[in-house]
Amino acid sequence: MLRSSLLTLTRIGSNRLMSTAAKLTTVEVNDKTGIATLTMCRPPVNGLNLELLKDLSQSIDEIESNKSRGLILTSSNPTIFSAGLDILEMYKPDKERIRAFWTSLQDVWLALYGSSVPTAAAINGHSPAGGCLLATSCEYRVMLPKFTIGLNETQLGIVAPKWFMSSFLSVLPRRIAERALNQGRMFTTEEALQVGLIDEVANTKEEAIEKCSAFIGSFAKVNPLARALTKQQFRAADLQQLENERVQDLEKFLFFVNQPAVQKGLGLYLESLKKKAKN
Ligand SMILES: CCCCCCCCCC/C=C\CC(=O)SCCNC(=O)CCNC(=O)[C@H](O)C(C)(C)COP(=O)(O)OP(=O)(O)OC[C@H]1O[C@@H](n2cnc3c(N)ncnc32)[C@H](O)[C@@H]1OP(=O)(O)O
């Protein structure tokens, strides 16, 4: 398979480390537990660009087909889980590339939210917008203190599509989800725990991964097929909706993102991020 030829396989202690040639993600399988840790490593902020999204897709597929016992999603950056979509993909976009970009984001969501293996996110840093989408696509979330998580799209003058809302709603009560989305609210770790956006707090990344592993281990005595089919039935309507509307969703996104007012807003937001980075 093409994917196999892109992978290098290394052994670290009892763990197998698979990394893509471009190294935007690594997959490390713990030989004792059979759990795969998928790490995003795109400096400086794990911005989800086309290449990172393609890598994520491939890694998730790899984990599914390797029959890993579970998937833990995390980041190699010590303070950022993911800064969400790379705004440079949406600002003054290239016509063909932006299509591939959005299609890849759809692929990642369908693969992660619909994954047949148990999934957990070790959120070891800030997790705005697309970062929050990834985390809420998993079944369990453990976050480190003093970071923020949320869908802040309205703060940027953009709108989170329905399937972003589906993931959010699979975690939060409707009233809290609706208000947070309308406000574009970012929750601190403590606030996220209080509303149920995350399940646990851990003091270190290692502890977060241990807690995620314990969650995945809680299914050890459950029939894997029964568990996977039950999970998929819970998520089927959300997944089917995007499957049915993929093309329309892409066209809506392209129309929206190309509006002059949206382009202006994204430009100003990028400038403000760059100014902040200089100070
Ligand atoms: C009706 C239905 C219609 C449907 C229409 C659909 C519309 C589109 C929907 C799109 C959905 C999702 C949107 C997103 O995910 S947008 C991204 C949102 N993300 C953010 O707002 C986060 C912004 N970043 C930050 O808050 C901070 O950077 C940070 C993550 C908290 C990290 O802080 P830091 O102090 O550690 O780092 P900082 O100095 O800020 O940044 C370092 C460099 O990285 C650049 N950068 C940061 N974030 C992004 C990003 N998301 N994209 C691109 N670049 C980013 C930043 O500019 C710095 O760059 P440089 O070093 O100055 O060059």
The ligand as an SDF file (V2000), in Angstrom:
LIG
                    3D

 63 65  0  0  0  0  0  0  0  0999 V2000
  -23.5930   28.7550    6.8680 C   0  0  0  0  0  0  0  0  0  0  0  0
  -22.4070   27.8460    7.0350 C   0  0  0  0  0  0  0  0  0  0  0  0
  -21.2390   28.3360    6.2580 C   0  0  0  0  0  0  0  0  0  0  0  0
  -20.0190   27.5300    6.5440 C   0  0  0  0  0  0  0  0  0  0  0  0
  -18.8270   28.3860    6.3420 C   0  0  0  0  0  0  0  0  0  0  0  0
  -17.5980   27.7920    6.9160 C   0  0  0  0  0  0  0  0  0  0  0  0
  -16.6320   28.8620    7.3650 C   0  0  0  0  0  0  0  0  0  0  0  0
  -15.3200   28.3600    7.8490 C   0  0  0  0  0  0  0  0  0  0  0  0
  -15.3730   27.6160    9.0910 C   0  0  0  0  0  0  0  0  0  0  0  0
  -13.9650   27.4420    9.6170 C   0  0  0  0  0  0  0  0  0  0  0  0
  -13.9270   26.6320   10.7640 C   0  0  0  0  0  0  0  0  0  0  0  0
  -12.9170   26.6440   11.6800 C   0  0  0  0  0  0  0  0  0  0  0  0
  -12.0270   27.7890   11.8210 C   0  0  0  0  0  0  0  0  0  0  0  0
  -10.6940   27.6570   12.4650 C   0  0  0  0  0  0  0  0  0  0  0  0
  -10.1890   26.6980   12.9790 O   0  0  0  0  0  0  0  0  0  0  0  0
   -9.9280   29.1240   12.2580 S   0  0  0  0  0  0  0  0  0  0  0  0
   -8.5660   29.1090   13.3280 C   0  0  0  0  0  0  0  0  0  0  0  0
   -8.9690   29.6140   14.6600 C   0  0  0  0  0  0  0  0  0  0  0  0
   -7.8270   29.6410   15.5040 N   0  0  0  0  0  0  0  0  0  0  0  0
   -7.5870   30.6390   16.3130 C   0  0  0  0  0  0  0  0  0  0  0  0
   -8.3080   31.6010   16.4060 O   0  0  0  0  0  0  0  0  0  0  0  0
   -6.3010   30.5540   17.1030 C   0  0  0  0  0  0  0  0  0  0  0  0
   -5.3970   31.6680   16.7870 C   0  0  0  0  0  0  0  0  0  0  0  0
   -4.1370   31.5280   17.4940 N   0  0  0  0  0  0  0  0  0  0  0  0
   -3.9680   31.7790   18.8080 C   0  0  0  0  0  0  0  0  0  0  0  0
   -4.8880   32.1030   19.5310 O   0  0  0  0  0  0  0  0  0  0  0  0
   -2.5970   31.6210   19.3410 C   0  0  0  0  0  0  0  0  0  0  0  0
   -1.7040   31.6250   18.2630 O   0  0  0  0  0  0  0  0  0  0  0  0
   -2.3830   30.3460   20.1610 C   0  0  0  0  0  0  0  0  0  0  0  0
   -2.8540   29.0820   19.4230 C   0  0  0  0  0  0  0  0  0  0  0  0
   -3.1250   30.4660   21.5020 C   0  0  0  0  0  0  0  0  0  0  0  0
   -0.8620   30.1840   20.4480 C   0  0  0  0  0  0  0  0  0  0  0  0
   -0.3620   31.3420   21.0610 O   0  0  0  0  0  0  0  0  0  0  0  0
    1.2110   31.6040   21.1100 P   0  0  0  0  0  0  0  0  0  0  0  0
    1.3830   32.8760   21.8540 O   0  0  0  0  0  0  0  0  0  0  0  0
    1.9110   30.4270   21.6330 O   0  0  0  0  0  0  0  0  0  0  0  0
    1.6510   31.7150   19.5890 O   0  0  0  0  0  0  0  0  0  0  0  0
    1.4610   32.9820   18.6180 P   0  0  0  0  0  0  0  0  0  0  0  0
    2.6300   33.8820   18.8440 O   0  0  0  0  0  0  0  0  0  0  0  0
    0.1050   33.5540   18.7760 O   0  0  0  0  0  0  0  0  0  0  0  0
    1.5370   32.3100   17.1820 O   0  0  0  0  0  0  0  0  0  0  0  0
    2.7510   31.8300   16.6150 C   0  0  0  0  0  0  0  0  0  0  0  0
    2.6830   31.9490   15.1240 C   0  0  0  0  0  0  0  0  0  0  0  0
    1.5860   31.1260   14.6270 O   0  0  0  0  0  0  0  0  0  0  0  0
    0.6810   31.9250   13.8670 C   0  0  0  0  0  0  0  0  0  0  0  0
   -0.6900   31.3730   14.0350 N   0  0  0  0  0  0  0  0  0  0  0  0
   -1.3200   31.1600   15.1900 C   0  0  0  0  0  0  0  0  0  0  0  0
   -2.5190   30.5860   14.9670 N   0  0  0  0  0  0  0  0  0  0  0  0
   -2.6350   30.4520   13.6240 C   0  0  0  0  0  0  0  0  0  0  0  0
   -3.6560   29.9200   12.7680 C   0  0  0  0  0  0  0  0  0  0  0  0
   -4.7990   29.4010   13.2390 N   0  0  0  0  0  0  0  0  0  0  0  0
   -3.4290   29.9390   11.4520 N   0  0  0  0  0  0  0  0  0  0  0  0
   -2.2870   30.4570   10.9260 C   0  0  0  0  0  0  0  0  0  0  0  0
   -1.2860   30.9650   11.6970 N   0  0  0  0  0  0  0  0  0  0  0  0
   -1.4690   30.9610   13.0220 C   0  0  0  0  0  0  0  0  0  0  0  0
    0.8460   33.3190   14.4460 C   0  0  0  0  0  0  0  0  0  0  0  0
    0.3920   34.2720   13.5170 O   0  0  0  0  0  0  0  0  0  0  0  0
    2.3360   33.3560   14.6490 C   0  0  0  0  0  0  0  0  0  0  0  0
    2.9330   33.5330   13.3720 O   0  0  0  0  0  0  0  0  0  0  0  0
    4.3130   34.3570   13.1620 P   0  0  0  0  0  0  0  0  0  0  0  0
    5.3140   33.6640   14.0360 O   0  0  0  0  0  0  0  0  0  0  0  0
    4.0350   35.7610   13.5950 O   0  0  0  0  0  0  0  0  0  0  0  0
    4.5750   34.2330   11.6990 O   0  0  0  0  0  0  0  0  0  0  0  0
  1  2  1  0
  2  3  1  0
  3  4  1  0
  4  5  1  0
  5  6  1  0
  6  7  1  0
  7  8  1  0
  8  9  1  0
  9 10  1  0
 10 11  1  0
 11 12  2  0
 12 13  1  0
 13 14  1  0
 14 15  2  0
 14 16  1  0
 16 17  1  0
 17 18  1  0
 18 19  1  0
 19 20  1  0
 20 21  2  0
 20 22  1  0
 22 23  1  0
 23 24  1  0
 24 25  1  0
 25 26  2  0
 25 27  1  0
 27 28  1  0
 27 29  1  0
 29 30  1  0
 29 31  1  0
 29 32  1  0
 32 33  1  0
 33 34  1  0
 34 35  2  0
 34 36  1  0
 34 37  1  0
 37 38  1  0
 38 39  2  0
 38 40  1  0
 38 41  1  0
 41 42  1  0
 42 43  1  0
 43 44  1  0
 43 58  1  0
 44 45  1  0
 45 46  1  0
 45 56  1  0
 46 47  1  0
 46 55  1  0
 47 48  2  0
 48 49  1  0
 49 50  1  0
 49 55  2  0
 50 51  1  0
 50 52  2  0
 52 53  1  0
 53 54  2  0
 54 55  1  0
 56 57  1  0
 56 58  1  0
 58 59  1  0
 59 60  1  0
 60 61  2  0
 60 62  1  0
 60 63  1  0
M  END
$$$$
